[in-house]
Amino acid sequence: MQPTVLILGARGRFGLATARAFADAGWRVLGLIRPGAQVPTEAATDHRIKWIATDLRATAAVARAAQGACVVVHALNPIYTHKAWKAQAMPLTEAAIEIARALKATLMFMGNIYNFGTDMPPVLSEDTPQRAKTVKGQIRIAMEEQIHRSGVRAIVIRAGDFFGSGKGSWFDQAIVKDIQKGKFVYPGHKDVATAWAYLPDLARTFAEVAARRDSLRAFEVFHFAGHGITGQQWLDTMEPIAHAQGWVKPDACLQYSQLPWSVIRVGALFAPIWAALLEMRYLWNTAHALDNRKLVALLGAEPHTPFAQAVIMTLHDLGFTKDAVGAKPLACQRVADAHCDG
C-alpha cells in the first residue's frame, strides 16, 4: 500500500523540496497551503503533489483532509525576525503536534545548529549539550523539547545552512548575489569550516528515514553532515564556474570581499531582520561539523551529491548558469588573503 505524507509548509523552500523527495520515493504527497494561497509556480505542473487548502489552526479539519497520512513533516517557519519567532514558532509547532496526534502519524522536524552556543565543540553529535544564548537558539531548543514532551512519535533531523532548490539562504542572498558581476561575498572567515546542507540531499534523507520509522524509538534525533566547507573552498569551487560562464576575464579572478558586518551592526538598530542576522554571526566564525554516524548506521550512507556538482546545480536552479559548465581556466594566483581584481 502506498504510504502518505503530509507536508506542513509545503509552499516553502524546504517543504517543497521534501514533497518532491517523498514523491520520488513513491509516497502519496499532500501539501498544506492556506485557504486562498497560490500553489508555487515551480510546483504547479508537479501532479504528484495534492494540495490541501485548510487553515493550519483548524487541526481537526486538516487531519480529516489528510486522512491516512502516516508521516507529517513540520516545514513551517516564521519570518526571520525575533518578534515573529517569539510569537509564532511555538504555536506552529503545537499545531503540527496536534495534527500528527490526530492522524496517529510520525512527526518529522528539521532542526538546525542554532541550538548550540558560542562554546560549541567543533564536532556536534546528537548528545552535544545545547547551550544557546541567542533568542532563536533558545526558541529552537524549546520547540524540540515541546515535540519530545508531546508524546507523539517524532524524528528530528538536524542540518547546517541550506543551498540548492531555490532562493532564500545565505548562498543566494549574499555569497553569490553579484557573482555574475565577478563578485564573491562571504559572511565569515575564509579558513573556518561550517556545515552546509545541499537541500535535495537533505530532503531525500527525510524520505529515507521516514521509510524506516517503524524501527526507531518514539523520539529520535539524527544529524545530517552534508558538506563541511570553508569560505576558501567555496571560492575555489566558484572560480572555474565563473570563468566558464564569462563572469570574469580569462586572466582575472573573482573579486573577494567579506560581508560588511559593521554596516549590519548599525542597521540592526533599525532593521529587525538585520538584528536577527547579527545575533547569529558567531556561527560563521566558529568551526563546526555535524557527526552523522547515527544516521549512516540507519541508512547505510547519507544521501550526498559531490560538492562541485551541487554548486553547479544550485547556480543553474537560480538561473545563473548556461546549460554547460565545463571550461577549466588557469588557476588564479593569490598572495596571502588577497584576490586579484576581476
Secondary structure as the mmCIF struct_conf table of DSSP 4:
data_model
#
loop_
_struct_conf.conf_type_id
_struct_conf.id
_struct_conf.beg_label_comp_id
_struct_conf.beg_label_asym_id
_struct_conf.beg_label_seq_id
_struct_conf.end_label_comp_id
_struct_conf.end_label_asym_id
_struct_conf.end_label_seq_id
STRN STRN1 THR A 4 LEU A 8
TURN_TY1_P TURN_TY1_P1 GLY A 9 ARG A 11
BEND BEND1 GLY A 12 GLY A 12
HELX_RH_AL_P HELX_RH_AL_P1 ARG A 13 ASP A 24
TURN_TY1_P TURN_TY1_P2 ALA A 25 GLY A 26
STRN STRN2 ARG A 28 ILE A 33
TURN_TY1_P TURN_TY1_P3 PRO A 35 GLY A 36
HELX_LH_PP_P HELX_LH_PP_P1 ALA A 37 PRO A 40
HELX_RH_3T_P HELX_RH_3T_P1 THR A 41 ALA A 43
TURN_TY1_P TURN_TY1_P4 ALA A 44 THR A 45
TURN_TY1_P TURN_TY1_P5 HIS A 47 ARG A 48
STRN STRN3 ILE A 49 ALA A 53
TURN_TY1_P TURN_TY1_P6 LEU A 56 ARG A 57
HELX_RH_AL_P HELX_RH_AL_P2 THR A 59 ALA A 65
TURN_TY1_P TURN_TY1_P7 ALA A 66 GLY A 68
STRN STRN4 VAL A 71 HIS A 74
BEND BEND2 TYR A 80 THR A 81
HELX_RH_AL_P HELX_RH_AL_P3 HIS A 82 LEU A 103
TURN_TY1_P TURN_TY1_P8 LYS A 104 LYS A 104
STRN STRN5 THR A 106 GLY A 111
HELX_RH_3T_P HELX_RH_3T_P2 ILE A 113 ASN A 115
BEND BEND3 PHE A 116 PHE A 116
TURN_TY1_P TURN_TY1_P9 THR A 118 ASP A 119
BEND BEND4 PRO A 122 PRO A 122
STRN STRN6 VAL A 123 LEU A 124
TURN_TY1_P TURN_TY1_P10 GLU A 126 ASP A 127
BEND BEND5 THR A 128 THR A 128
BEND BEND6 THR A 134 THR A 134
HELX_RH_AL_P HELX_RH_AL_P4 VAL A 135 SER A 150
BEND BEND7 VAL A 152 VAL A 152
STRN STRN7 ALA A 154 ARG A 158
STRN STRN8 ASP A 161 PHE A 163
BEND BEND8 GLY A 164 LYS A 167
BEND BEND9 SER A 169 SER A 169
HELX_RH_AL_P HELX_RH_AL_P5 TRP A 170 TRP A 170
HELX_RH_PI_P HELX_RH_PI_P1 PHE A 171 ILE A 175
TURN_TY1_P TURN_TY1_P11 VAL A 176 ASP A 178
HELX_RH_3T_P HELX_RH_3T_P3 ILE A 179 LYS A 181
TURN_TY1_P TURN_TY1_P12 GLY A 182 GLY A 182
STRN STRN9 LYS A 183 TYR A 186
BEND BEND10 PRO A 187 GLY A 188
TURN_TY1_P TURN_TY1_P13 LYS A 190 ASP A 191
STRN STRN10 THR A 194 TYR A 198
HELX_RH_AL_P HELX_RH_AL_P6 LEU A 199 ALA A 211
TURN_TY1_P TURN_TY1_P14 ARG A 212 ARG A 212
HELX_RH_3T_P HELX_RH_3T_P4 ARG A 213 SER A 215
BEND BEND11 LEU A 216 LEU A 216
BEND BEND12 ALA A 218 ALA A 218
STRN STRN11 PHE A 219 HIS A 223
STRN STRN12 HIS A 227 ILE A 229
HELX_RH_AL_P HELX_RH_AL_P7 GLY A 231 GLN A 245
TURN_TY1_P TURN_TY1_P15 GLY A 246 GLY A 246
BEND BEND13 TRP A 247 VAL A 248
TURN_TY1_P TURN_TY1_P16 PRO A 250 ASP A 251
HELX_LH_PP_P HELX_LH_PP_P2 LEU A 254 LEU A 254
STRN STRN13 GLN A 255 GLN A 258
HELX_RH_AL_P HELX_RH_AL_P8 TRP A 261 GLY A 267
TURN_TY1_P TURN_TY1_P17 ALA A 268 PHE A 270
HELX_RH_AL_P HELX_RH_AL_P9 PRO A 272 GLU A 279
TURN_TY1_P TURN_TY1_P18 MET A 280 ARG A 281
HELX_RH_AL_P HELX_RH_AL_P10 TYR A 282 ASN A 285
BEND BEND14 THR A 286 THR A 286
STRN STRN14 ALA A 289 LEU A 290
HELX_RH_AL_P HELX_RH_AL_P11 ARG A 293 LEU A 299
BEND BEND15 GLY A 300 ALA A 301
HELX_RH_AL_P HELX_RH_AL_P12 PHE A 307 ASP A 317
TURN_TY1_P TURN_TY1_P19 LEU A 318 GLY A 319
BEND BEND16 THR A 321 THR A 321
BEND BEND17 ASP A 323 ASP A 323
HELX_LH_PP_P HELX_LH_PP_P3 PRO A 329 GLN A 333
TURN_TY1_P TURN_TY1_P20 ALA A 336 ASP A 337
#
